[in-house]
Amino acid sequence: MDLSNLTPAAGSTKTRKRIGRGTGSGLGGTSTRGLNGAKSRSGYRKKIGFEGGQMPLQRRLPKFGFKSLDRINYKPINLSTLQLLADAGNLTTIGIDALREKGMIAKKHHVKILGNGKLTAKLQVEAHAFSKSAEAAIVAAGGTVVKL
């Protein structure tokens, strides 16, 4: 015995069905496609979501939701983060550029300052938006708020 006379075990393999190769094969004629209709013809492709004439799912469900193209998604930054930045770098002004340098925001981001945490440093904070509590806390600490 060598590699040239190895064969699979009896019954372990099947020959594939060769349809459309003449009537003598027993699988010619309509080639297992049935008789007439679109499904029997070449090039048939049913529409995506077609459910045999039943009302399709995407038409049965109600429409919902709306996404405004003008919506601005803000990157939130808390007062506690501003305090950490002020302590670490002895900063008096924290703006968009400073946050970008620290890697906290990307170039495309708009920034909103939120009032979570305590702020004791006197800072000039520049951002696109402020929550009421954040604005009050910055002013109470002796700082100023600059809206871009």
Order of alpha helices (4+ residues) and beta strands (2+ residues): alpha-beta-alpha-beta-alpha-beta-beta-beta-alpha-beta
